[in-house]
Amino acid sequence: MRNARITLDYSPPTDPEETPARLLGCGLNNVAFFTRGNRVHYKNITPNYNDEVTQLCKLSESRGSIRALECNTKFQPEVMALGTSKGYIQLWDVQAKKATLTWPATKDISALAWCGTVLTVGGARGTIRHFDTRIQPITKMKEQARKVTRHQARITCLEWSSDNKVLASGDAMGSVYCWEQGQAIPLNVGEYVHRRKKIALDGSISDLSWCPWSPKVLATGDSKGILRFWSVNAKDKRSNALSPSKYDTGSVISGVYFSPHCKEILTTHGERIAPPPTLAEIDEPLHTTERSVTVFTYPSLNYASHVRVPLHNYAIRDSVLNGAGTKLIFATPEDGKINVCDVWSKRKEPKKRLSLTIEPSTEEFARSSHDGYKSYIR
């Protein structure tokens, strides 16, 4: 992992009462989207790509302020969703640079997630709505939107599993629920609390990440710095907490990402919440997660690599992986900067070796089949 030495200026909402979700987005083509006030800008973050920062759109004051951005990376890489503080959703065609849909979704948007053409919207009052963006006209899309309620606090994050079968949702009170697609009741998963299964953490849920190579494994991170792992299997009568199920990072967790290329997990961090560092930790600062991007091996959770926030050592508040899962874009609002670091690389496919295949005669084939062989390959 290394710093890519790419820095962009941005500005999050200035109202301290506003609680934006993710104000960063990135598609498959390495184009990063970010906010400057009520405007959305973009830039290609590919190394040596001399692309200028360009404005995509400016949100009208009547729509509120920008609360969330979400690129439909897997299914429609040219589509980006924008959610506002007054409950409006806008879909943008980033190639054509124009809005394709606008509708009021809920009173206050706090999280977004894509599942194919369905946009899942989380609200400040704990509601979750699923909008199928193919339905026309828009009024019918709103009428047919599915709504689920179980959370008692603001939805802080939403994440669909890699196979799009299960949605994980987290809130500001530390609760996490998992929903099978199309179901209105969450799965009975978690650890036993008063004879009932729950996923309940002490801090606000800051991020969720599904494991791409093991679709039932879910990682949760919270504002208390606790990283936890769960096996989302409702058929298992035992606790769904995995072993090791809990890791105290010592710093506020602001982002969690499983690697799509190797068995590692990455976390981004804000302020330290553990006791002050010892002399040994000061001598070895790489092992302190405070204000850093840190990578662990999984499932052993051994320290793998680490990048501290450059310059003035500000807390990381927001982050997103690029579409290829090789670069992390992260924001430090205190200095109004966005930085990029290279975290993983794609696996190189081994070169295919040429082999000589000799077609056997009918007699040889019959004899070889009788002996348990399908063909001769030398």
LUMKELO-735656 format. One record per residue (C-alpha): residue in one letter; residue number from 1; y, z, x. Coordinates in Angstrom, 3 decimals. Example, Ala and Ser with C-alpha at 12.3 -4.5 7.8 and 13.67 -1.06 7.14 Angstrom:
2
ATOM/A/1/-4.500/7.800/12.300
ATOM/S/2/-1.060/7.140/13.670
//
This chain:
378
ATOM/M/1/0.000/0.000/0.000
ATOM/R/2/3.428/-0.908/1.348
ATOM/N/3/7.020/-1.191/0.224
ATOM/A/4/7.783/-4.847/-0.584
ATOM/R/5/11.483/-4.277/0.253
ATOM/I/6/12.634/-5.735/-3.056
ATOM/T/7/15.407/-3.749/-4.763
ATOM/L/8/17.184/-4.525/-8.036
ATOM/D/9/20.075/-2.827/-9.821
ATOM/Y/10/19.546/-1.644/-13.376
ATOM/S/11/21.007/0.823/-15.847
ATOM/P/12/19.069/2.790/-18.485
ATOM/P/13/20.704/4.094/-21.690
ATOM/T/14/23.508/6.550/-20.951
ATOM/D/15/23.020/8.788/-24.008
ATOM/P/16/21.146/11.919/-22.784
ATOM/E/17/19.622/12.397/-26.238
ATOM/E/18/17.920/9.021/-26.099
ATOM/T/19/14.344/9.006/-24.866
ATOM/P/20/13.456/5.453/-23.839
ATOM/A/21/9.811/4.568/-23.379
ATOM/R/22/9.233/1.709/-20.946
ATOM/L/23/12.275/-0.313/-19.960
ATOM/L/24/10.358/-2.416/-17.443
ATOM/G/25/8.057/-5.367/-18.062
ATOM/C/26/6.234/-7.889/-15.911
ATOM/G/27/4.162/-10.934/-16.791
ATOM/L/28/1.414/-12.888/-15.044
ATOM/N/29/3.917/-15.035/-13.169
ATOM/N/30/5.546/-12.085/-11.350
ATOM/V/31/8.728/-12.200/-13.425
ATOM/A/32/10.054/-8.661/-13.869
ATOM/F/33/12.156/-7.714/-16.919
ATOM/F/34/14.566/-4.774/-16.891
ATOM/T/35/17.666/-3.463/-18.639
ATOM/R/36/21.305/-3.224/-17.734
ATOM/G/37/22.809/-1.274/-20.593
ATOM/N/38/22.023/-3.217/-23.763
ATOM/R/39/21.140/-6.395/-21.897
ATOM/V/40/17.734/-7.546/-20.653
ATOM/H/41/17.601/-9.317/-17.299
ATOM/Y/42/14.757/-10.839/-15.319
ATOM/K/43/13.872/-11.891/-11.776
ATOM/N/44/10.840/-13.328/-10.002
ATOM/I/45/9.590/-10.696/-7.533
ATOM/T/46/7.326/-13.025/-5.556
ATOM/P/47/8.125/-12.613/-1.818
ATOM/N/48/10.505/-15.243/-0.417
ATOM/Y/49/11.213/-16.510/-3.940
ATOM/N/50/14.967/-17.050/-3.944
ATOM/D/51/15.506/-16.524/-7.641
ATOM/E/52/18.719/-14.985/-8.928
ATOM/V/53/18.812/-12.189/-11.489
ATOM/T/54/19.285/-13.871/-14.881
ATOM/Q/55/20.205/-12.472/-18.294
ATOM/L/56/17.674/-13.034/-21.067
ATOM/C/57/19.529/-11.420/-23.966
ATOM/K/58/22.160/-8.967/-25.138
ATOM/L/59/21.308/-6.612/-27.982
ATOM/S/60/23.866/-6.320/-30.765
ATOM/E/61/25.319/-2.821/-31.212
ATOM/S/62/24.251/-2.939/-34.868
ATOM/R/63/20.610/-2.906/-33.682
ATOM/G/64/21.041/0.271/-31.632
ATOM/S/65/20.097/0.612/-27.966
ATOM/I/66/17.030/-0.705/-26.177
ATOM/R/67/14.167/1.800/-26.228
ATOM/A/68/11.140/-0.195/-25.051
ATOM/L/69/10.045/-3.490/-23.489
ATOM/E/70/6.460/-4.768/-23.564
ATOM/C/71/5.147/-8.104/-22.249
ATOM/N/72/2.087/-9.600/-23.948
ATOM/T/73/0.555/-10.266/-20.545
ATOM/K/74/-3.077/-10.890/-21.512
ATOM/F/75/-2.768/-13.071/-24.611
ATOM/Q/76/0.732/-14.584/-24.734
ATOM/P/77/2.353/-14.226/-21.297
ATOM/E/78/5.498/-15.992/-22.512
ATOM/V/79/6.143/-13.362/-25.232
ATOM/M/80/8.023/-10.098/-24.742
ATOM/A/81/8.641/-7.431/-27.386
ATOM/L/82/11.830/-5.382/-27.480
ATOM/G/83/12.182/-2.178/-29.525
ATOM/T/84/15.446/-0.445/-30.424
ATOM/S/85/16.719/3.022/-31.318
ATOM/K/86/17.451/1.871/-34.890
ATOM/G/87/13.888/0.732/-35.438
ATOM/Y/88/14.211/-3.013/-34.900
ATOM/I/89/11.657/-5.183/-33.127
ATOM/Q/90/12.564/-8.475/-31.494
ATOM/L/91/10.059/-10.944/-30.038
ATOM/W/92/11.390/-13.187/-27.286
ATOM/D/93/10.015/-16.427/-25.907
ATOM/V/94/10.936/-15.819/-22.272
ATOM/Q/95/10.397/-19.451/-21.280
ATOM/A/96/12.617/-20.856/-24.026
ATOM/K/97/14.963/-17.837/-23.689
ATOM/K/98/15.272/-17.331/-27.425
ATOM/A/99/14.314/-14.742/-30.040
ATOM/T/100/11.464/-15.879/-32.285
ATOM/L/101/11.162/-12.878/-34.640
ATOM/T/102/13.285/-9.873/-35.624
ATOM/W/103/12.341/-7.198/-38.158
ATOM/P/104/12.899/-3.480/-38.912
ATOM/A/105/9.653/-1.707/-38.025
ATOM/T/106/10.260/2.045/-38.173
ATOM/K/107/13.205/4.439/-38.035
ATOM/D/108/13.084/5.110/-34.293
ATOM/I/109/10.847/3.234/-31.845
ATOM/S/110/9.419/5.192/-28.929
ATOM/A/111/6.445/3.123/-27.651
ATOM/L/112/4.955/-0.391/-27.811
ATOM/A/113/1.561/-1.927/-26.957
ATOM/W/114/0.001/-5.369/-27.453
ATOM/C/115/-3.513/-6.135/-28.714
ATOM/G/116/-3.755/-9.922/-28.861
ATOM/T/117/-1.144/-11.027/-31.406
ATOM/V/118/-0.926/-7.537/-32.928
ATOM/L/119/1.994/-5.388/-31.793
ATOM/T/120/1.386/-1.645/-32.052
ATOM/V/121/4.575/0.377/-32.546
ATOM/G/122/4.911/4.130/-32.055
ATOM/G/123/7.737/6.098/-33.649
ATOM/A/124/9.727/9.235/-32.876
ATOM/R/125/8.188/10.962/-35.925
ATOM/G/126/4.605/10.394/-34.783
ATOM/T/127/3.735/7.351/-36.881
ATOM/I/128/1.868/4.330/-35.509
ATOM/R/129/2.102/0.894/-37.112
ATOM/H/130/0.197/-2.309/-36.325
ATOM/F/131/2.021/-5.605/-36.972
ATOM/D/132/0.116/-8.905/-36.927
ATOM/T/133/2.851/-11.203/-35.646
ATOM/R/134/1.069/-14.346/-36.929
ATOM/I/135/1.749/-13.480/-40.583
ATOM/Q/136/4.557/-15.399/-42.254
ATOM/P/137/7.006/-14.736/-43.758
ATOM/I/138/8.154/-11.575/-41.991
ATOM/T/139/8.304/-9.622/-45.271
ATOM/K/140/4.547/-10.091/-45.704
ATOM/M/141/3.944/-8.999/-42.113
ATOM/K/142/5.754/-5.741/-42.862
ATOM/E/143/3.899/-5.272/-46.151
ATOM/Q/144/0.510/-5.813/-44.528
ATOM/A/145/1.215/-3.661/-41.475
ATOM/R/146/-1.355/-0.904/-41.046
ATOM/K/147/0.023/2.617/-40.617
ATOM/V/148/-1.793/5.634/-39.175
ATOM/T/149/-0.578/9.214/-39.015
ATOM/R/150/-2.006/12.170/-37.113
ATOM/H/151/0.555/12.975/-34.425
ATOM/Q/152/3.055/15.747/-35.122
ATOM/A/153/5.540/14.706/-32.435
ATOM/R/154/7.195/11.673/-30.887
ATOM/I/155/4.779/9.022/-29.635
ATOM/T/156/5.352/8.802/-25.883
ATOM/C/157/2.787/6.161/-24.898
ATOM/L/158/0.266/3.710/-26.343
ATOM/E/159/-2.524/1.914/-24.496
ATOM/W/160/-5.279/-0.416/-25.705
ATOM/S/161/-8.586/-0.382/-23.836
ATOM/S/162/-9.375/-3.374/-21.633
ATOM/D/163/-11.746/-4.749/-24.301
ATOM/N/164/-9.109/-4.177/-27.054
ATOM/K/165/-11.537/-2.042/-29.070
ATOM/V/166/-9.846/1.375/-28.844
ATOM/L/167/-6.198/2.470/-28.876
ATOM/A/168/-5.153/5.651/-27.068
ATOM/S/169/-1.930/7.330/-28.194
ATOM/G/170/-0.110/10.277/-26.632
ATOM/D/171/2.776/12.416/-27.857
ATOM/A/172/5.474/14.794/-26.657
ATOM/M/173/3.442/17.893/-27.613
ATOM/G/174/0.509/16.970/-25.353
ATOM/S/175/-1.890/15.546/-27.945
ATOM/V/176/-3.928/12.378/-27.346
ATOM/Y/177/-5.849/10.506/-30.049
ATOM/C/178/-8.185/7.536/-29.735
ATOM/W/179/-8.487/5.030/-32.573
ATOM/E/180/-11.085/2.330/-33.062
ATOM/Q/181/-9.458/-0.956/-34.027
ATOM/G/182/-8.915/-1.133/-37.795
ATOM/Q/183/-9.653/2.561/-38.424
ATOM/A/184/-7.198/5.046/-39.953
ATOM/I/185/-8.957/8.171/-38.646
ATOM/P/186/-9.110/8.916/-34.900
ATOM/L/187/-12.390/9.272/-33.029
ATOM/N/188/-13.879/12.738/-32.674
ATOM/V/189/-13.461/13.038/-28.905
ATOM/G/190/-12.111/15.601/-26.454
ATOM/E/191/-13.153/19.073/-25.390
ATOM/Y/192/-14.061/21.852/-27.791
ATOM/V/193/-11.185/24.001/-29.052
ATOM/H/194/-12.240/26.442/-31.797
ATOM/R/195/-15.393/24.361/-32.465
ATOM/R/196/-13.424/21.139/-32.852
ATOM/K/197/-12.938/18.395/-30.308
ATOM/K/198/-9.396/17.772/-29.101
ATOM/I/199/-7.562/16.129/-26.245
ATOM/A/200/-4.657/18.536/-25.877
ATOM/L/201/-2.661/19.014/-22.684
ATOM/D/202/0.007/21.576/-21.845
ATOM/G/203/2.722/19.046/-21.048
ATOM/S/204/4.138/15.996/-22.778
ATOM/I/205/1.863/12.971/-22.318
ATOM/S/206/3.645/10.717/-19.846
ATOM/D/207/1.082/7.924/-19.477
ATOM/L/208/-2.410/6.710/-20.366
ATOM/S/209/-4.693/4.317/-18.508
ATOM/W/210/-8.069/2.828/-19.434
ATOM/C/211/-10.527/2.068/-16.650
ATOM/P/212/-11.059/-1.725/-16.424
ATOM/W/213/-14.553/-1.492/-14.926
ATOM/S/214/-15.699/1.337/-17.242
ATOM/P/215/-14.065/0.675/-20.658
ATOM/K/216/-14.829/4.111/-22.151
ATOM/V/217/-13.086/6.053/-19.363
ATOM/L/218/-9.519/7.151/-20.147
ATOM/A/219/-7.071/8.817/-17.749
ATOM/T/220/-4.189/10.939/-19.045
ATOM/G/221/-1.141/12.164/-17.137
ATOM/D/222/1.407/14.737/-18.300
ATOM/S/223/4.767/16.263/-17.465
ATOM/K/224/3.025/19.303/-15.924
ATOM/G/225/1.493/17.108/-13.215
ATOM/I/226/-2.075/17.286/-14.543
ATOM/L/227/-4.285/14.198/-14.299
ATOM/R/228/-7.348/14.302/-16.576
ATOM/F/229/-10.300/12.011/-17.265
ATOM/W/230/-12.249/11.500/-20.482
ATOM/S/231/-15.297/9.600/-21.679
ATOM/V/232/-14.259/8.224/-25.073
ATOM/N/233/-17.655/8.245/-26.770
ATOM/A/234/-17.689/9.737/-30.266
ATOM/K/235/-21.518/9.728/-30.332
ATOM/D/236/-21.672/12.252/-27.493
ATOM/K/237/-21.877/15.735/-29.028
ATOM/R/238/-20.906/17.373/-25.750
ATOM/S/239/-17.382/17.695/-24.368
ATOM/N/240/-15.898/14.325/-23.477
ATOM/A/241/-14.146/15.716/-20.400
ATOM/L/242/-15.527/14.054/-17.280
ATOM/S/243/-16.362/15.792/-14.010
ATOM/P/244/-14.120/16.118/-12.148
ATOM/S/245/-12.012/16.186/-15.304
ATOM/K/246/-8.828/17.746/-13.991
ATOM/Y/247/-6.603/17.220/-10.963
ATOM/D/248/-3.334/19.083/-10.390
ATOM/T/249/-0.991/16.713/-8.546
ATOM/G/250/1.747/19.329/-8.192
ATOM/S/251/4.497/16.975/-9.401
ATOM/V/252/5.624/15.507/-12.715
ATOM/I/253/3.477/12.465/-13.523
ATOM/S/254/5.457/9.496/-14.839
ATOM/G/255/2.830/6.737/-14.550
ATOM/V/256/-0.964/6.307/-14.307
ATOM/Y/257/-2.783/3.064/-13.429
ATOM/F/258/-6.429/2.253/-12.715
ATOM/S/259/-6.837/-0.562/-10.215
ATOM/P/260/-8.349/-3.795/-11.587
ATOM/H/261/-9.507/-4.707/-8.065
ATOM/C/262/-11.171/-1.594/-6.611
ATOM/K/263/-12.241/1.911/-7.599
ATOM/E/264/-8.881/3.600/-7.194
ATOM/I/265/-6.237/5.139/-9.435
ATOM/L/266/-2.479/5.227/-8.852
ATOM/T/267/0.052/7.793/-10.047
ATOM/T/268/3.859/7.793/-9.914
ATOM/H/269/5.779/11.045/-9.722
ATOM/G/270/9.033/12.835/-10.307
ATOM/E/271/10.023/16.341/-9.246
ATOM/R/272/7.692/18.883/-7.700
ATOM/I/273/6.583/21.574/-10.153
ATOM/A/274/4.170/23.452/-7.909
ATOM/P/275/5.272/26.244/-5.517
ATOM/P/276/7.392/25.160/-2.511
ATOM/P/277/5.424/23.327/0.205
ATOM/T/278/3.818/25.305/3.003
ATOM/L/279/4.564/24.673/6.675
ATOM/A/280/1.348/22.660/6.905
ATOM/E/281/2.464/20.430/4.026
ATOM/I/282/5.871/19.943/5.624
ATOM/D/283/4.136/18.806/8.819
ATOM/E/284/2.054/16.368/6.736
ATOM/P/285/4.456/15.131/4.024
ATOM/L/286/2.203/12.215/3.044
ATOM/H/287/0.049/14.598/1.022
ATOM/T/288/2.942/15.694/-1.200
ATOM/T/289/3.108/13.702/-4.429
ATOM/E/290/6.724/14.636/-5.199
ATOM/R/291/8.866/11.530/-5.889
ATOM/S/292/6.137/9.208/-4.708
ATOM/V/293/3.615/6.499/-5.513
ATOM/T/294/0.190/7.925/-4.654
ATOM/V/295/-3.256/6.321/-4.724
ATOM/F/296/-6.553/8.214/-5.037
ATOM/T/297/-10.124/6.998/-4.842
ATOM/Y/298/-12.070/7.313/-8.080
ATOM/P/299/-14.090/9.274/-9.109
ATOM/S/300/-13.922/11.403/-5.927
ATOM/L/301/-10.087/11.739/-6.215
ATOM/N/302/-9.701/11.718/-2.447
ATOM/Y/303/-6.239/10.848/-1.143
ATOM/A/304/-6.071/7.129/-0.225
ATOM/S/305/-2.441/6.126/0.387
ATOM/H/306/1.120/7.079/-0.381
ATOM/V/307/4.661/5.662/-0.529
ATOM/R/308/7.723/7.878/-0.828
ATOM/V/309/10.724/6.658/-2.788
ATOM/P/310/13.092/5.031/-0.264
ATOM/L/311/16.627/6.034/0.577
ATOM/H/312/17.796/9.095/-1.360
ATOM/N/313/14.429/10.421/-2.528
ATOM/Y/314/14.962/10.119/-6.282
ATOM/A/315/12.386/10.795/-8.990
ATOM/I/316/10.384/7.880/-10.406
ATOM/R/317/10.906/7.766/-14.187
ATOM/D/318/9.535/4.381/-15.203
ATOM/S/319/7.026/1.896/-13.792
ATOM/V/320/4.814/-1.073/-14.620
ATOM/L/321/2.107/-3.111/-12.871
ATOM/N/322/2.544/-6.840/-12.578
ATOM/G/323/0.148/-9.051/-14.528
ATOM/A/324/-2.186/-9.545/-11.564
ATOM/G/325/-2.407/-5.800/-10.889
ATOM/T/326/-1.239/-6.197/-7.284
ATOM/K/327/2.379/-4.990/-7.400
ATOM/L/328/4.038/-1.911/-8.876
ATOM/I/329/7.612/-2.113/-10.137
ATOM/F/330/9.208/1.340/-10.464
ATOM/A/331/12.622/2.658/-11.457
ATOM/T/332/14.716/5.583/-10.243
ATOM/P/333/17.498/6.044/-12.849
ATOM/E/334/19.470/8.546/-10.761
ATOM/D/335/20.515/5.788/-8.369
ATOM/G/336/20.108/2.889/-10.815
ATOM/K/337/17.538/1.090/-8.664
ATOM/I/338/14.263/-0.741/-9.214
ATOM/N/339/11.866/-1.064/-6.278
ATOM/V/340/8.670/-3.047/-5.769
ATOM/C/341/5.653/-2.125/-3.681
ATOM/D/342/2.416/-3.980/-2.963
ATOM/V/343/-0.429/-1.727/-4.072
ATOM/W/344/-3.640/-3.760/-4.279
ATOM/S/345/-4.792/-7.246/-3.400
ATOM/K/346/-7.186/-9.507/-5.235
ATOM/R/347/-10.728/-9.570/-3.929
ATOM/K/348/-11.535/-12.639/-1.919
ATOM/E/349/-14.486/-14.561/-3.278
ATOM/P/350/-17.223/-14.934/-0.635
ATOM/K/351/-17.755/-18.462/0.572
ATOM/K/352/-20.792/-20.097/-0.938
ATOM/R/353/-23.471/-21.011/1.565
ATOM/L/354/-25.174/-24.345/1.228
ATOM/S/355/-28.884/-24.163/0.567
ATOM/L/356/-31.504/-26.880/0.628
ATOM/T/357/-33.483/-27.161/-2.580
ATOM/I/358/-36.659/-29.238/-2.584
ATOM/E/359/-37.999/-30.320/-5.925
ATOM/P/360/-41.763/-29.575/-6.043
ATOM/S/361/-44.312/-31.988/-7.391
ATOM/T/362/-45.897/-31.361/-10.794
ATOM/E/363/-48.998/-29.947/-9.118
ATOM/E/364/-46.975/-27.691/-6.820
ATOM/F/365/-44.815/-26.481/-9.727
ATOM/A/366/-47.858/-25.578/-11.798
ATOM/R/367/-49.378/-23.710/-8.874
ATOM/S/368/-46.122/-21.901/-8.024
ATOM/S/369/-45.518/-20.928/-11.660
ATOM/H/370/-48.993/-19.455/-11.788
ATOM/D/371/-48.187/-17.395/-8.678
ATOM/G/372/-44.927/-16.115/-10.214
ATOM/Y/373/-42.434/-18.421/-8.526
ATOM/K/374/-39.934/-20.677/-10.313
ATOM/S/375/-39.061/-23.043/-7.473
ATOM/Y/376/-39.067/-23.549/-3.712
ATOM/I/377/-35.717/-22.841/-1.990
ATOM/R/378/-35.610/-23.082/1.759
//
